[in-house]
Amino acid sequence: MAFIDALGTVTGWSEGARRLTGRPAGDVVGRPAAELLAGPLPPDALAARTGTVRLRHHDGHLIEVALTACPVAGADGESTGYVVSADPPGTPLAAEAFEQASMSMSVFDLQQRYLRVNETACKVMGVPETALTGRFFPETVRDTAYNQGFLNHLREVAETGRPIRYESFADAPALNREHLWSIEMWPLRAASGELTGVAMAAFDNTEQYWARRRLALLNEAATGIGTTLDVVRTAEELIDLLVPRYADFASVGLLDWVLGADEPPMPPAGGVVLHRVAHGSTREGNPGAAVPIGGTDVYSLDSPPTRALREGHAVLSQAGEPEFAEWLHERNTRSPEGRPFRQGAHSLIAIPLRARGTTLGVAVCVRMAHPDAYGPDDAVFAEELGSRAAVCIDNARRFARERSTALALQHSLLPRGLPGQAAVEVAHRYLPCGSLAGIGGDWFDVIPLSGGRVGLVVGDVVGHGIQSSATMGRLRTAVRTLADVDLPPDELLTHLDDLVTHLTSDDSGEEVAELGATCLYAVYDPVSRRLALAAAGHPAPAVVLPGGTAEPVPMTAGPPLGVGGLPFEATELELPEGSVVALYTDGLVENRDRDPDGALEELRRALSAPSDSLEALCDDVLKAVLPDQHADDVALLLARTRALGADRVATWDVPPDPAQVAVLRQAAGERLTAWGLDEAAFVTELVVSELVTNAIRYGEPPIQLRLIRDRALICEVSDASSTSPHLRRAHAYDEGGRGLLLVAQLTQRWGSRQTGRGKTIWAEQALPGT
């Protein structure tokens, strides 16, 4: 800036003019202003008192500037001279751009004092430019880590002359929350290259920042929600995501049917009742929880949660709105003493949890300490997040429902009470799968057989879920049916294998699940104390002899059921009375995190340890062998053998002579008298007579008669013929054919079984008094 009198002589020279021209005041004041020009004035410059002219710098180079002359009037009103200001060409427009820039812009000297700020910076600082100009930056702000860092950056640019660009999340004096600033600082230099100041521009990237935060939350929801197929845990994961980054308090309420096994009812016409499954708060003690976990939230017809549930989209409500005040009043009325939202709650959003076109519940988010109210962008985000969480909740609900259905089916197909028999003492355990795979197809069974024998079964169907449970039921029924035919273990598995192969190859057009399965079938005879068993791809049982240690039974497992074409081999061993046979499924010893050999060794040690009873031994085995989290179903069946001694079994060899029938009938009556069973003598003698006569007449020697006093009185006649008799109705003039009919009428049940040396015909009758 310069002062020129009416004669064109320079009378005043500012520091700015000195910096612009490089000429000190002593060289210019008192001399004609025309000497500063490097060329003639533009023709219209004098009349307009403005224009672009060329000045000659002290070092000789030319400077093109825009001059503006403002006349100065004396006391008499006459012009006494001019105040001339100079700016680079276009500077007025540039100044306007500086002032009107949407970003905060400031200029500092090298001592970090304000030289100039634009209008946006004044709004951020909350004061006019005059309150900042010339002041040291730390004097205008609070002493915070952010402001100290800002000052350090200003000093670094002033000292090094290198520009700096960085981002910072901080508040500002006139703003009500923290903002994300993209800040750039650069040095200002004179024409000589000398540092003269530092300029700063700060762009507010807050909206973009929150958009990125919302996107990051959605990405986190993809991996953080639904990690377990548990409805409550999934709701808790949603709360963990919302608090504190999106809400100061959040709750999740679900409809009744979501937590049960029912299908969704019609949408509610009035207010709704939601079951609180999860909530969270930024405040210690969770003061926002008006109801406890497991309690019920009752919302009125016009409340934001009810509207969100009914309308299917996020509902915003702010302090000052009638529905917000009503919701807050209802909430504080239900709240326990000392836990209402007394102050601070200013905004809420109710988020419907919808999946596959069905609303499952509502999540409610409330802001208190967070300064910003929920807006349209928050609603869009909330609906997307709620949709993702709802799908996970619905998946968990469907899994829980299928699991409960499969478990109910599994329990209905497993034996509820083991049938009475005297061959073995049994104890059993069944533990469903604890993993996400679902209920498997493990099963066990105890089947009373003829002659006081008993069949022991364990099996495992491939896969999990309802299909596996249904397949298990079919196989268990098939095993029972084949066991009633009194097939040996290897033959029974052969027929069972044929059945599985047939089911797998079903060409009815319906979807057929994989029916691979394993099975172990064993038959124990308490008279001979022999155990015969065969396995189809199943682990061998362990046997604990009295006073001994558990050892696996050496046997060939054979192929799993459904492979077809390969034989099954039976194994027989004689066991002393009091031996324990442990049958189990592979879930007990096989786990991807365990060594199978180590698990088997743990099983042997647990079975060998002394125990008060079989029931206690079952618990000890599971506790010692089974991990806390087992990935498969487990079935365990323990059987302690008993023996029927000579005092309860009578055996006679039968000569192939019809005259011996009367002798054997009398011997049988005498044995019944010795057993105290005279009341059964008549029927028993008739049965003996009929069965022995048939064996002599139609069978082949050797023939043997055996009476067994067990839970029932059993009469058996064996011969070397493989031809089995059949019950038929005799005609009026037939001389025979009525013997088996009489046996069937007089006894509880009868039948025949094939043996390695022929067949055995047997009949059972109840003991007197039972």
C-alpha positions in Angstrom: 0.0 0.0 0.0 1.3 3.5 -0.9 0.1 7.1 -0.4 0.4 9.5 -3.4 -0.4 13.2 -3.2 -2.2 15.3 -5.8 1.1 16.0 -7.6 1.9 12.3 -8.0 4.6 12.2 -5.4 4.9 9.2 -3.0 4.2 10.4 0.5 3.8 7.0 2.3 5.2 3.5 1.8 4.0 0.4 3.6 5.9 -2.7 4.6 3.8 -4.6 2.1 4.9 -2.3 -0.7 8.5 -2.8 0.3 8.1 -6.6 0.1 6.3 -6.3 -3.2 8.9 -4.0 -4.9 12.0 -4.7 -2.9 12.4 -0.9 -2.4 12.7 0.6 1.1 10.6 3.6 2.0 13.7 5.9 2.0 14.3 5.2 -1.7 10.7 5.9 -2.7 9.1 8.5 -0.5 9.4 12.0 -1.9 10.0 10.8 -5.4 7.5 10.7 -8.3 5.3 7.6 -8.4 5.8 7.4 -12.2 9.4 6.3 -11.5 8.1 3.0 -10.2 6.4 2.1 -13.5 8.0 0.0 -16.1 5.7 1.3 -18.9 2.9 3.8 -19.6 -0.4 3.6 -17.7 -3.3 2.1 -19.6 -5.4 4.8 -21.2 -8.4 4.3 -19.0 -6.5 3.6 -15.8 -6.6 7.2 -14.5 -10.2 7.6 -15.1 -11.2 4.3 -13.6 -8.6 4.6 -10.8 -7.9 0.9 -11.3 -6.1 -1.3 -13.7 -3.2 -3.7 -14.3 0.2 -2.1 -14.6 3.8 -3.2 -14.6 6.2 -2.2 -11.9 9.9 -2.6 -11.9 11.3 -4.4 -8.9 14.4 -3.1 -7.2 16.5 -5.9 -8.7 15.2 -5.1 -12.2 12.6 -7.7 -13.0 9.0 -6.7 -13.9 6.0 -7.2 -11.6 2.5 -7.2 -13.0 0.0 -6.0 -10.4 -3.6 -4.8 -10.1 -3.7 -1.3 -8.7 -6.6 0.3 -7.0 -6.6 4.0 -6.1 -8.8 5.4 -3.5 -8.9 9.3 -3.2 -8.2 11.0 0.1 -10.3 14.2 0.8 -9.0 17.1 2.9 -10.9 19.2 5.5 -12.4 21.2 2.7 -13.5 18.1 0.9 -11.0 18.5 -1.9 -8.9 15.6 -2.9 -5.4 15.8 -1.5 -4.1 12.5 -2.8 -4.7 8.8 -3.2 -4.2 5.5 -1.3 -3.0 3.0 -3.8 -3.2 -0.7 -3.0 -1.7 -3.4 -5.2 -2.6 -7.1 -5.6 -1.4 -9.7 -8.1 -3.6 -9.8 -11.2 -6.8 -11.7 -10.4 -6.2 -11.4 -6.7 -9.7 -9.9 -5.9 -11.3 -13.0 -7.4 -8.8 -15.2 -5.6 -9.6 -13.5 -2.4 -13.3 -14.1 -2.9 -12.5 -17.8 -3.5 -10.5 -17.9 -0.3 -13.3 -16.3 1.7 -16.0 -18.4 0.2 -14.2 -21.8 0.1 -16.3 -24.6 1.7 -13.2 -25.9 3.5 -11.6 -24.2 6.5 -8.6 -22.1 5.3 -6.1 -20.1 7.4 -2.8 -18.3 6.9 -0.2 -18.2 9.8 3.1 -16.4 10.1 6.3 -18.2 11.0 5.5 -17.8 14.7 2.1 -19.5 14.3 0.1 -16.3 14.6 -3.1 -15.9 12.6 -2.7 -13.6 9.6 -5.9 -14.4 7.8 -8.9 -16.9 8.0 -11.8 -17.5 5.7 -15.5 -17.5 6.6 -15.6 -21.4 7.1 -12.7 -21.3 9.5 -14.5 -18.6 11.5 -17.6 -20.8 11.8 -15.5 -23.8 12.9 -13.7 -21.6 15.5 -16.9 -19.9 16.5 -15.4 -16.3 16.4 -15.0 -13.6 13.8 -11.8 -13.1 12.0 -10.9 -10.0 14.0 -10.8 -12.2 17.1 -8.1 -14.4 15.6 -5.9 -12.1 13.5 -2.5 -11.6 15.1 -3.1 -14.1 17.9 -0.9 -17.1 18.7 -2.7 -20.3 17.8 -2.6 -22.0 21.2 -4.3 -18.9 22.7 -7.4 -19.6 20.6 -8.0 -23.3 21.4 -8.1 -25.6 24.4 -5.0 -27.5 25.4 -5.7 -30.9 23.9 -3.5 -33.6 22.3 -5.1 -32.8 18.9 -4.4 -29.0 19.1 -0.8 -29.7 20.3 -0.3 -32.0 17.3 -1.7 -29.3 15.0 0.7 -26.7 16.5 3.6 -29.1 16.0 2.8 -29.6 12.4 2.6 -25.8 11.8 6.1 -25.5 13.4 7.4 -28.3 11.3 6.3 -26.7 8.0 7.7 -23.3 9.1 11.0 -24.9 10.0 11.5 -27.4 7.2 9.5 -25.7 4.4 8.0 -29.1 3.5 4.2 -29.5 3.1 2.3 -31.9 5.3 -0.9 -33.8 4.7 -2.7 -35.9 7.4 -6.0 -36.9 8.8 -7.3 -36.3 12.3 -10.5 -37.1 14.2 -11.1 -34.3 16.6 -13.6 -31.8 17.8 -13.7 -28.1 17.2 -14.6 -25.1 19.4 -17.9 -24.4 17.6 -18.9 -28.0 16.7 -21.0 -30.4 18.8 -19.1 -33.5 18.0 -15.8 -34.8 16.7 -15.2 -34.5 13.0 -12.7 -36.2 10.6 -10.5 -33.5 9.1 -8.2 -34.0 6.1 -5.6 -31.3 6.7 -3.0 -30.0 4.4 -0.3 -27.4 5.4 2.1 -25.9 2.9 4.8 -23.1 3.1 4.4 -19.6 1.6 7.4 -18.1 0.0 8.4 -14.7 -1.3 9.6 -14.2 -4.8 13.1 -14.6 -3.4 12.2 -18.0 -2.1 12.3 -16.9 1.5 9.7 -18.5 3.8 7.1 -16.0 4.8 4.2 -18.0 6.3 2.2 -21.2 6.4 -1.1 -21.8 4.8 -3.6 -24.5 6.0 -6.7 -26.1 4.5 -8.9 -28.5 6.4 -11.6 -30.5 4.6 -14.4 -32.0 6.7 -14.6 -35.7 5.7 -17.0 -36.6 8.6 -19.9 -37.8 6.5 -17.5 -40.0 4.4 -16.0 -41.2 7.7 -19.3 -42.3 9.1 -20.2 -43.9 5.8 -17.0 -45.9 6.0 -17.7 -46.8 9.6 -21.2 -48.0 8.7 -19.8 -50.1 5.9 -17.1 -51.5 8.2 -19.8 -52.4 10.7 -21.7 -54.2 8.0 -18.6 -56.1 7.0 -18.0 -57.0 10.6 -21.5 -58.2 10.9 -20.9 -60.7 8.1 -18.3 -62.5 10.4 -19.4 -61.4 13.8 -23.1 -62.3 13.8 -24.3 -65.8 13.5 -21.1 -67.6 14.7 -23.3 -70.1 16.5 -26.7 -71.6 15.6 -28.1 -70.2 18.9 -30.9 -67.6 18.8 -29.9 -65.9 22.0 -26.2 -65.8 21.3 -26.9 -64.4 17.8 -28.9 -61.6 19.4 -26.1 -60.9 21.9 -23.6 -60.7 19.0 -25.9 -58.0 17.4 -25.8 -56.0 20.6 -22.0 -56.3 20.8 -21.8 -54.8 17.3 -24.2 -51.9 18.0 -22.9 -50.8 21.4 -21.1 -48.4 21.7 -20.3 -47.6 18.1 -23.9 -47.1 16.9 -25.9 -46.7 20.1 -25.5 -46.0 23.8 -28.2 -48.5 24.6 -29.6 -51.3 22.4 -32.0 -54.2 23.0 -33.3 -57.1 21.0 -36.9 -58.5 21.6 -38.3 -61.5 19.7 -41.8 -62.7 19.3 -43.0 -65.8 21.2 -43.1 -68.2 18.3 -39.4 -67.5 17.4 -38.3 -68.9 20.7 -40.6 -71.9 20.4 -41.4 -74.5 17.8 -44.6 -72.9 16.4 -44.9 -71.4 13.0 -45.3 -67.6 12.7 -48.9 -66.4 13.5 -50.7 -63.5 11.7 -49.1 -60.1 12.2 -50.4 -58.4 15.4 -53.2 -55.9 14.9 -52.5 -53.9 18.1 -49.6 -53.6 20.5 -47.1 -56.4 20.7 -45.3 -58.4 23.4 -41.7 -59.1 22.7 -39.4 -61.3 24.8 -36.1 -59.6 25.7 -33.2 -61.9 24.7 -30.3 -59.4 24.8 -29.4 -55.8 25.7 -26.3 -53.7 26.3 -25.4 -50.2 27.4 -22.4 -47.9 27.5 -23.2 -47.0 31.1 -22.0 -49.1 34.0 -24.7 -51.3 35.4 -26.7 -51.2 32.2 -29.2 -48.6 33.4 -31.1 -48.7 30.1 -32.6 -52.1 30.8 -36.2 -51.6 31.8 -36.8 -55.4 31.8 -34.4 -58.2 32.5 -33.2 -60.8 30.0 -36.1 -63.3 29.6 -38.7 -60.7 30.5 -41.3 -59.2 28.2 -41.6 -55.8 26.6 -45.1 -54.6 26.0 -45.4 -51.9 23.4 -48.4 -49.8 22.6 -50.0 -49.5 19.1 -48.2 -46.3 18.0 -44.9 -46.9 19.6 -41.8 -47.0 17.3 -41.1 -50.7 18.0 -44.7 -51.6 17.1 -44.6 -49.5 14.0 -41.4 -51.0 12.9 -42.8 -54.5 13.4 -46.0 -53.7 11.6 -44.5 -51.6 8.7 -41.4 -53.6 8.2 -38.9 -50.7 8.0 -36.8 -48.7 10.5 -38.7 -46.1 12.5 -36.9 -42.9 13.7 -38.0 -40.9 16.7 -36.4 -37.8 18.3 -36.7 -36.0 21.5 -39.6 -33.5 21.3 -41.8 -35.7 19.2 -45.0 -37.0 20.8 -44.3 -40.7 20.1 -40.8 -40.4 21.5 -42.2 -38.8 24.7 -44.8 -41.6 25.0 -42.2 -44.3 24.4 -39.9 -42.8 27.0 -42.8 -42.5 29.5 -43.8 -46.1 29.0 -40.2 -47.3 29.3 -39.6 -45.4 32.5 -42.8 -46.6 34.0 -41.7 -50.2 33.5 -38.1 -49.6 34.6 -37.0 -50.8 38.0 -36.4 -48.1 40.6 -33.3 -46.0 39.8 -33.0 -47.2 36.3 -35.1 -44.9 34.1 -33.7 -42.7 31.3 -33.8 -39.6 33.5 -31.9 -37.5 31.1 -29.8 -37.7 27.9 -31.9 -39.9 25.8 -32.6 -37.9 22.7 -33.0 -40.2 19.7 -34.0 -43.8 19.0 -34.4 -46.0 16.0 -36.5 -49.2 16.0 -35.2 -51.8 13.6 -37.4 -54.7 12.4 -35.7 -58.0 12.3 -37.1 -59.5 9.1 -35.9 -62.7 7.3 -37.4 -64.4 4.4 -40.5 -62.1 4.4 -41.2 -62.7 8.1 -40.7 -60.4 11.0 -39.0 -62.1 14.0 -38.7 -59.2 16.4 -37.4 -55.7 16.9 -34.0 -54.2 17.9 -34.2 -50.8 19.6 -31.2 -48.4 19.6 -31.1 -45.3 21.8 -28.6 -42.5 21.8 -27.8 -40.5 24.9 -24.1 -39.5 25.1 -23.8 -39.6 21.4 -24.5 -36.1 20.2 -26.0 -36.8 16.8 -29.6 -37.9 16.3 -30.4 -40.8 14.0 -30.9 -39.7 10.5 -32.0 -41.2 7.1 -28.5 -42.7 6.5 -28.7 -44.4 9.9 -32.0 -45.9 9.0 -30.7 -47.4 5.7 -27.8 -48.8 7.6 -30.0 -50.2 10.4 -32.3 -51.9 8.0 -29.4 -53.6 6.2 -27.8 -54.7 9.5 -31.2 -55.8 10.9 -31.8 -57.9 7.8 -28.4 -59.6 8.1 -28.9 -60.3 11.8 -32.5 -61.5 11.2 -31.3 -64.1 8.7 -28.8 -65.4 11.3 -31.5 -65.5 14.0 -33.9 -67.3 11.6 -31.2 -69.8 10.7 -30.6 -70.5 14.4 -34.4 -70.8 15.0 -34.7 -73.3 12.1 -31.7 -75.2 13.3 -33.1 -75.3 16.9 -36.5 -76.5 15.6 -35.0 -79.2 13.4 -32.7 -80.3 16.2 -35.5 -80.5 18.7 -37.6 -82.5 16.1 -34.7 -84.8 15.3 -34.0 -85.3 19.0 -37.7 -86.0 19.8 -37.7 -88.5 16.9 -34.4 -90.0 18.1 -35.7 -90.5 21.6 -39.0 -91.9 20.3 -37.2 -94.5 18.3 -34.7 -95.5 21.0 -35.8 -98.0 23.6 -37.6 -96.1 26.4 -37.3 -99.0 28.8 -35.2 -102.1 28.2 -37.3 -105.4 28.2 -37.0 -107.8 31.1 -34.5 -110.6 30.7 -32.2 -112.6 33.0 -29.2 -113.2 30.8 -27.4 -109.9 31.5 -27.6 -106.8 33.7 -27.5 -103.7 31.5 -26.8 -100.0 31.8 -26.8 -97.6 28.9 -26.3 -93.9 28.0 -27.2 -91.9 24.9 -25.8 -88.4 24.4 -26.9 -86.4 21.4 -24.4 -84.5 19.3 -23.3 -81.2 20.8 -22.0 -79.6 17.6 -23.8 -77.6 14.8 -24.0 -80.8 12.7 -27.2 -81.8 14.5 -28.5 -85.1 15.9 -27.0 -88.2 14.4 -28.3 -91.7 14.0 -26.7 -93.7 16.8 -28.8 -96.3 18.5 -28.6 -99.3 20.9 -31.0 -102.1 21.8 -31.4 -105.1 24.0 -33.5 -107.9 22.5 -34.7 -111.0 24.5 -34.3 -114.1 22.4 -35.5 -117.7 22.8 -33.8 -120.1 25.2 -33.1 -117.3 27.7 -30.6 -115.7 25.3 -30.3 -112.0 24.7 -29.3 -109.9 21.7 -27.2 -106.7 22.2 -27.1 -104.1 19.4 -25.3 -100.8 18.8 -25.3 -99.0 15.5 -24.5 -95.7 13.8 -26.1 -94.1 10.7 -24.0 -91.8 8.6 -25.0 -88.1 8.7 -27.1 -86.0 11.0 -30.5 -84.6 11.3 -34.1 -85.9 10.9 -33.2 -88.1 7.9 -30.5 -89.9 9.9 -32.9 -90.4 12.9 -35.6 -91.8 10.6 -33.1 -94.1 8.9 -31.9 -95.3 12.4 -35.5 -96.1 13.2 -35.9 -98.2 10.1 -32.7 -100.1 10.8 -33.5 -100.7 14.5 -36.9 -102.1 13.4 -35.2 -104.3 10.8 -32.7 -105.6 13.4 -35.5 -106.5 15.8 -37.4 -108.3 13.1 -34.4 -110.3 12.0 -33.5 -111.0 15.6 -37.0 -112.5 16.2 -36.2 -115.0 13.4 -33.2 -116.1 15.6 -30.6 -115.6 12.9 -27.0 -115.9 13.9 -25.1 -112.5 14.0 -23.3 -112.9 10.7 -26.5 -113.9 8.9 -28.5 -111.1 10.5 -25.9 -108.5 9.3 -26.0 -110.0 5.8 -29.8 -109.5 5.6 -29.5 -106.1 7.1 -26.9 -105.2 4.5 -29.2 -106.3 1.7 -31.9 -104.1 3.1 -29.6 -101.0 3.2 -28.5 -101.7 -0.3 -32.1 -101.9 -1.5 -33.0 -98.7 0.2 -30.0 -96.9 -1.3 -30.8 -98.1 -4.8 -34.5 -97.1 -4.5 -35.6 -95.8 -8.0 -38.9 -94.5 -6.9 -37.9 -91.0 -8.0 -37.9 -89.6 -4.5 -34.8 -88.2 -2.9 -32.9 -91.0 -1.0 -30.5 -89.9 1.7 -27.1 -91.6 2.1 -27.9 -94.8 4.1 -24.4 -95.9 5.0 -24.4 -97.3 8.5 -22.4 -99.5 10.9 -23.8 -102.1 13.3 -22.6 -104.5 15.9 -24.9 -107.5 16.8 -24.0 -109.9 19.6 -26.0 -112.8 21.1 -25.2 -114.0 24.7 -26.4 -117.5 25.9 -26.5 -117.7 29.7 -26.6 -121.5 29.6 -23.5 -122.0 27.6 -22.0 -118.6 28.6 -21.0 -118.1 25.0 -21.0 -114.7 23.3 -21.4 -114.7 19.5 -21.0 -111.4 17.7 -20.4 -109.9 14.3 -19.8 -106.3 13.1 -20.4 -104.3 10.0 -17.8 -101.6 10.0 -18.3 -101.0 13.7 -15.7 -100.7 16.5 -15.1 -103.9 18.4 -16.5 -104.1 21.9 -14.4 -104.3 25.0 -14.7 -107.1 27.5 -13.7 -106.9 31.2 -13.3 -110.3 32.8 -13.9 -110.6 36.6 -10.9 -109.2 38.4 -9.2 -108.4 35.0 -8.7 -105.4 32.8 -10.6 -104.3 29.7 -9.4 -105.7 26.4 -11.0 -105.3 22.9 -12.5 -108.4 21.4 -10.3 -109.7 18.5 -12.7 -109.8 15.6 -13.1 -108.8 11.9 -15.3 -105.7 11.6 -16.5 -106.4 8.1 -17.6 -103.7 5.6 -20.2 -101.0 6.6 -23.8 -101.7 5.8 -24.7 -100.8 2.2 -21.4 -101.8 0.6 -22.8 -105.2 -0.4 -21.1 -108.3 -1.8 -18.7 -108.9 1.1 -19.2 -111.5 3.9 -19.5 -110.9 7.6 -17.6 -113.0 10.0 -18.9 -114.1 13.4 -16.7 -114.4 16.5 -17.5 -116.6 19.5 -16.0 -116.5 23.0 -16.9 -118.0 26.3 -17.2 -115.6 29.2 -17.2 -116.3 32.9 -20.2 -115.1 34.9 -19.8 -111.5 35.9 -17.9 -110.4 32.8 -18.7 -106.9 31.5 -19.2 -106.3 27.7 -19.0 -102.7 26.6 -20.5 -101.8 23.3 -20.3 -98.3 22.0 -20.4 -96.1 18.9 -17.4 -94.3 17.4 -18.5 -90.9 18.8 -17.1 -92.1 22.2 -13.5 -92.5 21.1 -13.2 -90.6 17.8 -12.6 -86.9 17.6 -10.6 -84.8 15.2 -8.8 -83.2 18.1 -7.9 -86.5 19.8 -5.6 -89.4 19.2 -7.9 -92.5 18.7 -5.4 -94.8 20.3 -5.1 -92.6 23.3 -8.9 -92.5 23.6 -9.1 -96.3 23.4 -6.5 -96.5 26.2 -8.6 -94.1 28.3 -11.6 -96.3 27.7 -9.8 -99.4 28.8 -8.6 -97.7 32.0 -12.1 -96.4 32.8 -13.7 -99.8 32.2 -11.1 -101.6 34.3 -11.5 -99.3 37.3 -13.7 -100.6 40.1 -17.2 -99.3 40.3 -20.2 -99.7 42.6 -22.6 -100.5 39.8 -23.0 -100.6 36.0 -24.8 -97.2 36.2 -21.9 -95.6 38.0 -19.5 -97.3 35.5 -21.4 -95.7 32.6 -20.9 -92.3 34.2 -17.3 -92.9 35.0 -16.6 -94.0 31.4 -18.2 -90.9 29.8 -16.5 -88.6 32.3 -13.1 -90.1 31.6 -13.3 -90.6 27.8 -15.7 -88.1 26.4 -14.5 -84.5 25.8 -16.6 -81.5 27.0 -17.6 -80.8 23.4 -18.3 -84.0 21.4 -18.9 -83.6 17.7 -20.9 -86.8 17.3 -23.6 -88.7 19.0 -22.5 -91.3 21.6 -24.2 -94.5 22.5 -22.8 -96.7 25.3 -24.2 -100.1 26.3 -22.7 -102.1 29.2 -23.8 -105.7 29.9 -22.7 -107.8 32.9 -23.2 -111.5 32.1 -25.1 -113.9 34.2 -25.1 -117.7 34.0 -27.8 -120.3 34.4 -26.3 -123.2 36.4 -27.1 -126.9 36.4 -29.8 -126.3 39.0 -31.8 -124.3 36.5 -31.2 -126.4 33.4 -32.1 -130.0 32.7 -30.9 -131.8 29.5 -31.7 -135.3 28.1 -30.5 -137.1 25.1 -33.4 -138.6 23.2 -33.1 -142.0 21.4 -35.0 -142.1 18.1 -37.6 -144.5 19.6 -41.2 -143.4 20.1 -41.3 -145.5 23.3 -39.0 -143.0 24.9 -41.6 -140.3 24.8 -43.3 -141.5 27.9 -40.0 -141.9 29.7 -39.0 -138.3 28.9 -42.4 -137.0 29.8 -42.1 -138.6 33.3 -38.5 -137.3 33.7 -39.7 -133.8 32.8 -42.5 -134.1 35.5 -40.0 -135.2 38.1 -37.7 -132.2 37.4 -40.6 -129.8 37.6 -41.5 -131.3 41.0 -37.9 -130.8 42.1 -38.1 -127.1 41.0 -41.4 -126.7 42.8 -43.4 -126.2 39.6 -46.0 -129.0 39.9 -48.7 -126.6 38.6 -46.9 -126.5 35.3 -46.4 -130.2 35.0 -49.5 -131.0 32.9 -48.8 -128.4 30.2 -45.1 -129.1 30.2 -45.6 -132.9 29.8 -47.9 -132.3 26.9 -45.4 -129.9 25.2 -42.6 -132.4 25.8 -44.6 -135.2 24.3 -45.6 -133.3 21.2 -42.2 -131.8 20.4 -40.2 -135.0 21.1 -42.6 -137.0 19.0 -42.3 -134.6 16.1 -38.5 -134.7 16.4 -38.4 -138.5 16.4 -40.9 -138.7 13.5 -39.7 -136.0 11.2 -36.2 -135.0 12.5 -32.8 -136.6 12.5 -30.6 -137.7 15.3 -29.0 -136.7 17.5 -32.1 -135.4 19.4 -31.9 -133.5 22.7 -34.5 -132.3 25.2 -33.8 -129.3 27.4 -35.8 -127.6 30.2 -34.7 -124.1 31.3 -36.1 -122.4 34.4 -35.6 -118.7 33.8 -38.0 -115.8 33.9 -40.3 -118.3 32.1 -40.3 -122.1 31.8 -38.6 -123.0 28.5 -38.9 -126.3 26.7 -36.5 -126.9 23.8 -36.1 -129.9 21.5 -33.1 -130.0 19.1 -32.4 -132.3 16.2 -30.0 -132.4 13.2 -32.6 -131.7 10.6 -32.8 -128.2 9.1 -36.5 -128.5 8.2 -38.6 -126.2 10.3 -42.2 -127.1 11.3 -45.1 -124.8 10.3 -48.3 -124.3 12.2 -51.4 -125.3 10.2 -55.0 -126.0 10.8 -55.9 -129.7 10.7 -59.1 -130.8 8.8 -61.8 -132.8 10.4 -60.7 -136.2 9.2 -56.9 -135.6 9.5 -55.2 -138.0 11.8 -52.4 -135.5 12.7 -51.4 -131.9 12.4 -52.8 -130.8 15.7 -49.7 -131.1 17.9 -48.2 -127.6 17.2 -51.6 -126.1 17.4 -52.0 -127.4 20.9 -48.5 -126.2 21.8 -49.3 -122.7 20.5 -52.6 -122.6 22.4 -51.1 -123.8 25.8 -47.9 -121.7 25.8 -47.1 -118.0 25.7 -45.1 -118.3 22.6 -43.2 -120.8 20.5 -40.9 -120.8 17.6 -37.8 -122.4 15.9 -34.3 -121.4 15.3 -31.6 -122.7 13.1 -28.4 -123.9 14.7 -25.0 -125.0 13.4 -26.1 -128.6 13.8 -29.7 -128.4 12.7 -32.7 -126.7 14.4 -34.3 -126.1 17.8 -38.0 -126.0 18.5 -38.9 -124.1 21.6 -41.9 -123.1 23.7 -42.3 -120.8 26.7 -44.9 -120.8 29.4 -45.3 -118.5 32.3 -44.1 -119.7 35.7 -46.9 -120.3 38.2 -47.6 -117.2 40.2 -46.2 -114.7 37.6 
